[in-house]
Amino acid sequence: MTNPSQPPSGLALQARALCLRQLADALPAVAEGVAALLLEWLDRPATLQQAQDRRDAWLLFQRQRPQWLVLARAELSRQFKRFAAPAPSIPADNADSSAPDEPVELTLVGEEAVETQILAARAALAALDKGGSAFNELRLRLQHLERTDEIAQADPINALFVMQALVRAWIEAGFTREHWLLCQTALQPLLAQALASGYQAASDFLLGQGVLPEIDLRGLVRRAPVPPGSNVAAVADVATAEAAAAVLPSSVAGMTVSGDQPAHSDAADAAPARLVRFLVEQLPQSAAWLQGLQSAASQPQLDALPPAVAPAPPAGATEPVPLAPIDWHSLEQALAAVRAQARALKSSAGSDQEKAVIEVVALIFDSILAEERIPTSIRVWFARLQMPVLRLAVADPGFIASEQHPARQLMDRMGACVLGYDASQSIEPLEQEIRRIVQVIEQYPETGRRVFELMLQEFQLFMAQYLRAQGGVEQLASAAQQLEQRETLTVQYTIELRKLLGSVAVRDAVRDFLFQIWTEVMAQAAVLYGAHDERALQLRRAAAELLWAVSAKASRQERAKVIASVPALLARLREGMTLLGFTPERQQAELKTISDLLAEAFMSRAEAVDPQWLEELTRQLAALEDYLPEDEVADITLDRDHVELITGVDATDITVLPNTGVPLQPEAQARAAALELGAWCELEHNGQLDRVQLAWRSERGQLCLFVAAGRHAYLMQQGRVAACLQSGLLRPQVSEGLTARATRDALDKLDANPERLLA
């Protein structure tokens, strides 16, 4: 690492200054974005107190915005100068002073300080998510320039330090943390973009100076062996973890980093838990290390090790032995060569736990490669994963402890997608993708779990696209997605329209027409044309025009105006009902009711509708999407005729299975939600047994499309999927993950021959 008494190099300081200057120059634009957001908040529906709070926040920001910009620039400048100045050196004659140590002052971190740190950590994570690639390139060039293993935590370009400076300036300028949260939807993305631009500018500057023209991905991650007695270290991108954990208490860091981590299942982790217990019994001398394995199985990996701290290698650890290349043309010979390599690595291992890991991984792969349902052309690529996984497991034993490890998840997903195919089906695109993924992992073996995480994400994206491209899945999926969107929007539009009308005096017949018909019209138009298309907006405005037309008309001018507008209004209403597939007879019946109401409005002596309220209603209807709750779930009306009517797709080859209302067990619902795209199942329906593959799931998870080999499709609501799983009518062909089953097989062999663990 850099000697703290030495100032950073001049070129590196110029790059850092350029990055911060780019950020500082972008701050006025950030402030403009925040002001625009606060102004927009003023126009949104709210309670009286909320409206007052928003107005106060807008006025305060208008007044204190210049002060925040000044303070933010000052904080960034102060942070840069502190880093650039060399630390005072300690005279040699004072190095061995016998003076007693100064007492260390311990203070409690206040709750407000922790909350402020959380705000900064969240903003830093957003910045790294936006500019992670540019930051990594800049980081590697700075490390190369300064000959360091990692940039310092106090580096002024560290995303966490930058965001802490900006939040401090925010508080000093007179704003509160609540104001930051109110403006967060504008602040975080704008600051993230500004910092990402700064990272890119600084990296481009160093590149222009000839600093590290070629970036090697392997420099992003350091492999760290696990010492006996330590927790399992996750090999992850240090910069990302640093943003949330560098200065926060572990409990706070856990909340910040692990929010998106998948929940652990007791059933899924049964095999790894048994394996850990077996290792505890067989390796009592490594109990502390094994305790770390158990911890790894129950906590997110990013929290396992403080960032930028690499554990020392275990005693006796050796460098990996050089391995001869393997000829993969013959699977049988290649597998023999892989086993020989595993034995060579095991014999050179420097500790019992390393030997145990190598043996366990070898046994797991023996079981996977013995699975005859995996086509031979695919099995060879699983075989080629063994050595990368083995090296990973020695450095990151979390592979042993948890089914949630990305290497296990990747093999499970690939296995689940290929196990259901028969010899008559071509899977060349899938085979090509698996080949590409394995080759990437082989190319970057030192990247550790990170490369498995990336490849897992890419494989899941590939499967979603690959499955939709099969046969008529794309058309069916698009149709079903339109159905879900339309039904959801109908419910949302109905709720919001009821709120907008409130207690306004509106005839019951008009309310029924708007709630029962016109909300469906608006939803159908939004799906077909797009929510902001002029055709959809015209149909929304028709709701306000209808309300005005059927209200009392007190003056001759109003009567003349409504007479002139009625033909266009009725044409618009007819256009909307045509979108729903209404027959001409039904359209005429609905329009007759509306015509009768229009005639009554001429004779009515009731109070006319408030023009200001009507104008506001028209404006809100035009921007209705801004008021819709994102998590609203609709009860979909699902049958084949309904699918054809709404989507216009021929549903001859679709069996539509709606919810039945049967009580569902939570376990069945969880199993239905956990089904992965590409999973193969057996479905029994009306006495017919089909082998089907989950090819698509809707955005809100309410609809699933299963496709049979004969291209017949089953469109099922999520509740029906759970009901079929619960009753045994839907049976996944792979009841557990490929690696979980392989772990059980490995345990059976170790139980029968425990001596082989260290042999």
DRENMAR-90501 format. One line per 4 residues: number of its first residue (from 1); for each residue x, y, z of C-alpha. Coordinates in pm, whole numbers, plus 50000, padded with zeros to 5 digits. Example, Ala and Ser with C-alpha at 12.3 -4.5 7.8 and 13.67 -1.06 7.14 Angstrom:
BEGIN
1> 51230,49550,50780  51367,49894,50714;
***
This chain:
BEGIN
1> 50000,50000,50000  50102,50362,49967  50324,50493,50245  50100,50740,50433;
5> 50392,50978,50481  50440,51010,50105  50215,51237,49900  50035,51079,49603;
9> 50193,51122,49262  50127,51444,49071  49956,51273,48777  49728,51079,49012;
13> 49638,51399,49197  49552,51570,48868  49316,51285,48784  49148,51306,49124;
17> 49116,51684,49096  48962,51647,48750  48708,51394,48881  48599,51618,49170;
21> 48594,51929,48951  48366,51748,48705  48136,51658,48993  48139,52010,49135;
25> 48057,52160,48794  47757,51927,48768  47611,52024,49106  47407,52324,48974;
29> 47234,52087,48730  47168,51850,49020  47012,52137,49212  46793,52223,48912;
33> 46670,51864,48902  46586,51873,49272  46400,52203,49230  46201,52057,48942;
37> 46109,51753,49153  45994,51966,49446  45789,52180,49210  45631,51866,49068;
41> 45549,51748,49421  45341,52064,49469  45103,51953,49193  45050,51601,49324;
45> 44746,51502,49533  44820,51520,49905  44668,51582,50245  44667,51935,50378;
49> 44972,51862,50598  45163,51694,50315  45090,51984,50083  45215,52231,50344;
53> 45533,52028,50407  45607,52009,50035  45556,52381,49989  45784,52454,50286;
57> 46051,52225,50141  46030,52393,49802  46057,52742,49950  46347,52634,50172;
61> 46533,52482,49879  46484,52793,49669  46631,52998,49952  46916,52768,50063;
65> 47018,52611,49733  47310,52852,49672  47439,52783,50023  47439,52406,49964;
69> 47632,52448,49639  47896,52660,49812  47928,52423,50108  47939,52117,49883;
73> 48225,52259,49677  48407,52353,49997  48366,52002,50142  48497,51839,49824;
77> 48792,52080,49814  48872,52023,50181  48859,51648,50132  49097,51669,49835;
81> 49347,51895,50014  49352,51672,50322  49436,51372,50104  49696,51556,49897;
85> 49889,51689,50196  50157,51445,50327  50100,51316,50679  50356,51444,50935;
89> 50640,51198,50972  50752,51061,51307  51114,51142,51397  51331,50836,51427;
93> 51443,50922,51777  51083,50925,51891  50991,50596,51734  51068,50392,52043;
97> 50940,50636,52298  50878,50477,52633  50600,50717,52716  50282,50541,52813;
101> 50013,50512,52547  49766,50795,52531  49425,50690,52659  49182,50615,52380;
105> 48866,50820,52399  48559,50607,52331  48242,50780,52220  47899,50658,52124;
109> 47787,50719,51768  47466,50917,51779  47154,50793,51604  47146,51102,51382;
113> 47505,51040,51272  47422,50682,51182  47117,50793,50984  47332,51046,50799;
117> 47585,50774,50718  47306,50554,50586  47193,50830,50349  47549,50865,50221;
121> 47594,50488,50188  47276,50450,49983  47378,50735,49754  47725,50580,49719;
125> 47578,50245,49622  47363,50415,49357  47673,50595,49226  47874,50273,49205;
129> 47584,50099,49037  47579,50374,48772  47953,50430,48735  48103,50107,48863;
133> 48276,50027,48534  48432,50372,48503  48535,50367,48870  48700,50027,48833;
137> 48902,50147,48536  49007,50461,48721  49088,50259,49032  49311,50018,48841;
141> 49494,50302,48665  49554,50479,48997  49678,50154,49153  49909,50100,48857;
145> 50034,50458,48871  50095,50456,49246  50201,50090,49269  49942,50004,49532;
149> 49717,49706,49591  49410,49922,49655  49317,50288,49675  49289,50425,50028;
153> 48953,50437,50204  49011,50809,50258  49066,50869,49887  48868,51180,49785;
157> 48715,50997,49486  48581,50717,49704  48206,50720,49639  48123,50693,50008;
161> 48351,50985,50103  48208,51196,49822  47850,51134,49930  47935,51194,50295;
165> 48073,51535,50198  47760,51622,50002  47526,51506,50281  47728,51703,50538;
169> 47697,52012,50320  47322,51945,50289  47278,51939,50667  47500,52244,50719;
173> 47298,52436,50461  46991,52404,50682  46817,52107,50523  46715,51798,50716;
177> 46755,51427,50648  46380,51420,50579  46433,51678,50305  46704,51456,50154;
181> 46466,51159,50155  46195,51370,49993  46436,51470,49715  46612,51131,49696;
185> 46446,51021,49371  46615,51315,49198  46929,51348,49409  47058,50992,49387;
189> 47042,50937,49008  47168,51287,48928  47459,51263,49171  47533,50912,49046;
193> 47547,51034,48687  47766,51331,48784  48013,51114,48975  48018,50851,48698;
197> 48105,51128,48450  48383,51241,48682  48522,50888,48704  48514,50856,48326;
201> 48682,51193,48270  48961,51111,48516  49013,50765,48367  49022,50910,48014;
205> 49278,51167,48130  49508,50895,48265  49456,50690,47950  49558,50991,47744;
209> 49876,51008,47950  49953,50646,47862  49862,50499,48201  49754,50133,48170;
213> 49614,50133,47815  49483,49777,47857  49254,49688,48150  49267,49331,48281;
217> 48947,49212,48451  49152,48995,48686  49283,49307,48855  48938,49387,48990;
221> 48925,49110,49249  49183,48966,49486  49163,48602,49582  49196,48568,49955;
225> 49252,48228,50122  49069,48181,50451  49282,48142,50764  49179,47896,51036;
229> 48951,48067,51285  48832,48341,51053  48493,48390,50895  48447,48299,50531;
233> 48561,48581,50306  48351,48653,50005  48558,48739,49700  48352,49036,49586;
237> 48406,49375,49436  48566,49565,49723  48455,49904,49601  48086,49811,49610;
241> 48102,49663,49959  48309,49958,50080  48033,50203,50010  47797,50043,50262;
245> 48028,49894,50523  48343,50106,50549  48226,50335,50827  47891,50190,50932;
249> 47828,49951,51219  47790,49595,51100  47416,49592,51166  47366,49905,50957;
253> 47592,49776,50681  47391,49459,50678  47070,49652,50622  47225,49855,50343;
257> 47403,49584,50149  47196,49275,50200  46851,49406,50119  46842,49239,49780;
261> 46999,48910,49887  46782,48601,49832  46627,48448,50141  46772,48116,50250;
265> 46553,47808,50253  46595,47543,50520  46500,47275,50270  46742,47400,50007;
269> 47029,47421,50256  46969,47077,50412  47247,46907,50214  47512,47178,50275;
273> 47419,47187,50646  47465,46810,50672  47797,46842,50494  47921,47106,50737;
277> 47819,46887,51034  48008,46596,50882  48320,46810,50838  48294,46930,51199;
281> 48300,46569,51315  48587,46469,51089  48804,46780,51130  48782,46885,51497;
285> 49116,47062,51462  48950,47298,51212  48640,47368,51419  48683,47746,51405;
289> 48717,47741,51028  48410,47521,51001  48218,47758,51226  48294,48021,50964;
293> 48132,47795,50705  47816,47771,50915  47808,48149,50948  47846,48185,50573;
297> 47536,47973,50517  47317,48208,50720  47439,48557,50630  47496,48758,50312;
301> 47847,48716,50178  47915,49087,50142  47897,49125,50521  48140,48844,50591;
305> 48456,49054,50578  48519,49426,50623  48611,49585,50290  48970,49638,50185;
309> 49095,49390,50447  49247,49072,50307  49309,48788,50553  49652,48639,50579;
313> 49702,48306,50404  49665,47998,50622  49974,47837,50761  50123,47593,50517;
317> 49924,47714,50219  50096,47646,49890  50081,47797,49548  49859,47603,49304;
321> 50054,47334,49125  50094,47380,48748  49845,47163,48563  49880,47017,48219;
325> 49617,47107,47958  49334,46860,47906  49223,46715,47574  48844,46751,47577;
329> 48775,46558,47257  48712,46241,47458  48484,46298,47757  48594,45979,47931;
333> 48965,46060,47900  48903,46422,47996  48721,46318,48314  49011,46092,48408;
337> 49250,46384,48356  49033,46613,48571  49034,46357,48853  49412,46332,48826;
341> 49442,46710,48850  49216,46713,49158  49438,46449,49322  49747,46655,49240;
345> 49596,46965,49395  49490,46767,49701  49838,46623,49752  49990,46971,49740;
349> 49734,47125,49976  49883,47286,50286  49602,47219,50535  49337,46960,50616;
353> 49055,47197,50531  49197,47255,50183  49219,46879,50130  48860,46842,50252;
357> 48732,47112,50016  48910,46961,49718  48773,46613,49794  48417,46739,49846;
361> 48417,46940,49522  48556,46641,49330  48280,46418,49467  48011,46673,49384;
365> 48130,46688,49024  48154,46309,49004  47782,46296,49084  47691,46576,48840;
369> 47886,46418,48555  47723,46080,48621  47379,46232,48551  47280,46061,48226;
373> 46995,46303,48158  47250,46575,48085  47335,46545,47713  47694,46446,47648;
377> 47759,46767,47455  47656,46965,47764  47823,46735,48016  48167,46818,47880;
381> 48113,47183,47968  48008,47093,48321  48328,46891,48341  48532,47193,48236;
385> 48381,47388,48525  48532,47154,48784  48880,47306,48804  48760,47672,48817;
389> 48505,47577,49085  48762,47378,49279  49007,47670,49287  48721,47902,49383;
393> 48606,47675,49666  48956,47665,49819  48959,48047,49833  48587,48088,49905;
397> 48456,47788,50105  48110,47943,50104  48059,47718,49802  48051,47425,50046;
401> 47815,47588,50293  47528,47740,50100  47303,47667,49805  47291,48043,49748;
405> 47652,48057,49632  47655,48193,49272  47866,47903,49142  47607,47656,49271;
409> 47319,47866,49145  47472,47886,48798  47518,47508,48773  47168,47449,48912;
413> 47009,47683,48658  47198,47533,48365  47119,47181,48485  46748,47250,48534;
417> 46723,47389,48181  46888,47092,48007  46757,46797,48210  46412,46803,48051;
421> 46514,46792,47685  46500,46462,47499  46726,46343,47219  46481,46452,46949;
425> 46504,46820,47045  46778,47051,46924  46934,47263,47198  47218,47411,46995;
429> 47160,47775,47104  47146,47668,47468  47463,47462,47425  47640,47757,47264;
433> 47545,47983,47556  47668,47729,47814  47992,47694,47615  48038,48072,47613;
437> 47976,48099,47986  48223,47825,48074  48489,47975,47847  48450,48315,48015;
441> 48490,48152,48358  48798,47965,48236  48943,48286,48098  48912,48472,48429;
445> 48972,48209,48701  49118,48461,48947  48804,48674,48947  48646,48440,49199;
449> 48275,48444,49272  48227,48771,49085  48259,48606,48745  48002,48342,48850;
453> 47763,48617,48960  47798,48792,48625  47758,48471,48427  47450,48374,48630;
457> 47287,48706,48546  47373,48666,48179  47242,48308,48167  46911,48410,48324;
461> 46876,48692,48070  46961,48452,47788  46702,48197,47904  46427,48459,47918;
465> 46503,48562,47559  46568,48208,47434  46243,48068,47568  46035,48352,47430;
469> 46187,48292,47085  46066,47930,47077  45767,47861,46850  45477,48092,46926;
473> 45585,48176,47280  45670,48535,47190  45323,48603,47057  45150,48423,47341;
477> 45364,48593,47606  45300,48937,47456  44929,48869,47451  44927,48747,47811;
481> 45136,49044,47921  44886,49279,47760  44610,49099,47948  44782,49145,48283;
485> 44862,49509,48213  44510,49581,48099  44344,49418,48401  44584,49586,48642;
489> 44535,49927,48484  44158,49883,48492  44167,49831,48869  44407,50121,48918;
493> 44209,50356,48695  43888,50267,48878  44044,50341,49217  44192,50671,49103;
497> 43876,50782,48923  43672,50716,49238  43916,50936,49429  43893,51211,49169;
501> 43512,51213,49166  43492,51193,49544  43159,51321,49672  43078,51526,49360;
505> 42716,51492,49256  42726,51264,48951  42432,51063,48822  42447,50692,48906;
509> 42416,50592,48540  42720,50806,48453  42920,50665,48747  42835,50311,48639;
513> 42937,50384,48281  43269,50537,48388  43360,50271,48644  43233,49963,48462;
517> 43311,50049,48099  43524,50356,48055  43802,50255,48294  43843,49940,48081;
521> 43848,50157,47769  44125,50377,47912  44323,50072,48022  44288,49902,47684;
525> 44398,50219,47505  44700,50256,47733  44805,49897,47654  44746,49919,47279;
529> 44869,50271,47210  45081,50363,47511  44975,50569,47811  45096,50898,47661;
533> 44979,50843,47306  44741,51113,47185  44468,50853,47109  44482,50727,47467;
537> 44481,51082,47604  44174,51171,47396  43982,50878,47543  44076,50990,47894;
541> 43964,51344,47822  43633,51201,47704  43554,51108,48067  43576,51473,48173;
545> 43383,51584,47862  43105,51340,47946  43082,51466,48304  43048,51822,48179;
549> 42798,51733,47908  42556,51556,48144  42573,51827,48411  42308,52099,48440;
553> 42320,52372,48173  42194,52701,48314  42271,52932,48020  42190,52940,47651;
557> 42560,52957,47567  42632,52634,47755  42343,52459,47583  42470,52568,47244;
561> 42819,52448,47333  42705,52105,47442  42485,52065,47131  42789,52136,46915;
565> 43012,51891,47109  42769,51597,47138  42841,51432,46797  43216,51425,46858;
569> 43163,51301,47216  42935,51017,47109  43181,50920,46835  43459,50909,47093;
573> 43249,50691,47324  43169,50457,47038  43541,50439,46949  43626,50339,47304;
577> 43365,50066,47325  43485,49929,46991  43826,49876,47153  43657,49645,47403;
581> 43488,49445,47130  43135,49564,47210  42880,49469,46946  42703,49755,46763;
585> 42383,49663,46946  42543,49696,47287  42715,50019,47188  42381,50161,47079;
589> 42218,50061,47408  42490,50233,47612  42481,50545,47393  42101,50567,47428;
593> 42142,50589,47805  42400,50866,47760  42172,51051,47512  41885,51041,47760;
597> 42111,51189,48028  42220,51464,47789  41858,51554,47722  41778,51565,48094;
601> 42071,51802,48149  41891,52067,47941  41591,52061,48175  41784,52027,48501;
605> 41774,52310,48752  42054,52158,48962  42375,52341,49031  42617,52333,48738;
609> 42950,52156,48773  43234,52372,48905  43445,52468,48599  43766,52484,48805;
613> 43707,52134,48943  43636,52007,48593  43954,52168,48460  44158,52004,48739;
617> 43990,51668,48674  44077,51693,48304  44441,51769,48386  44467,51482,48634;
621> 44308,51235,48395  44564,51329,48131  44845,51248,48376  44676,50956,48547;
625> 44989,50734,48541  45156,50968,48789  44898,50877,49053  44892,50500,49012;
629> 45028,50276,49289  45306,50053,49157  45221,49752,49374  44850,49727,49294;
633> 44758,49370,49194  44438,49301,49003  44218,48991,49005  44242,48890,48641;
637> 43939,48756,48458  44097,48471,48264  43942,48249,48000  44026,48169,47639;
641> 43755,48391,47491  43874,48676,47711  44231,48632,47589  44119,48637,47226;
645> 43891,48938,47279  44152,49152,47451  44463,49056,47257  44331,48952,46918;
649> 44545,48635,46929  44406,48301,46814  44388,48099,47136  44311,47762,46974;
653> 44637,47610,47100  44612,47765,47446  44459,47596,47747  44367,47875,47988;
657> 44365,47774,48354  44239,48050,48588  44246,48046,48966  43991,47815,49123;
661> 43961,47968,49469  44095,47658,49642  44270,47740,49973  44646,47747,49913;
665> 44916,47646,50155  45200,47900,50197  45449,47630,50098  45272,47573,49767;
669> 45262,47946,49697  45634,47973,49772  45710,47678,49542  45506,47838,49262;
673> 45691,48168,49300  46027,47988,49308  45983,47806,48976  46258,47927,48747;
677> 46223,48002,48377  46324,47694,48181  46213,47451,48454  46062,47128,48321;
681> 45750,46981,48480  45488,46716,48425  45136,46861,48407  44826,46646,48440;
685> 44509,46813,48309  44178,46642,48233  44346,46302,48243  44617,46403,47994;
689> 44983,46408,48101  45210,46663,47930  45577,46740,47977  45591,47119,47986;
693> 45852,47390,48031  45798,47721,48209  45867,47959,47921  45743,48293,48055;
697> 45620,48469,48366  45446,48806,48355  45601,49121,48496  45383,49116,48806;
701> 45412,48740,48844  45039,48676,48807  45053,48472,48485  45272,48178,48383;
705> 45303,48024,48038  45398,47657,48015  45478,47516,47672  45454,47147,47581;
709> 45671,46971,47326  45385,46970,47075  45371,47352,47097  45048,47344,47293;
713> 45054,47606,47568  44902,47636,47913  44838,47990,48037  44794,47967,48414;
717> 44734,48216,48688  44986,48200,48970  44726,48068,49212  44642,47783,48974;
721> 45011,47694,48950  45029,47675,49330  44708,47469,49344  44845,47220,49089;
725> 45173,47191,49279  44979,47144,49602  44765,46865,49456  45045,46694,49266;
729> 44901,46772,48924  45211,46976,48845  45537,46797,48927  45879,46954,48860;
733> 46109,46703,48696  46396,46834,48907  46273,46843,49265  46600,46984,49400;
737> 46902,47163,49264  47162,46970,49070  47433,47060,49321  47215,46978,49623;
741> 47154,46627,49495  47524,46594,49412  47612,46708,49766  47389,46436,49911;
745> 47558,46178,49689  47899,46304,49803  47789,46277,50166  47674,45920,50116;
749> 48018,45831,49984  48194,46013,50268  47971,45849,50529  48067,45509,50389;
753> 48436,45598,50358  48525,45896,50580  48899,45826,50550  48898,45943,50187;
757> 48841,46301,50303  49211,46342,50386  49356,46047,50196;
***
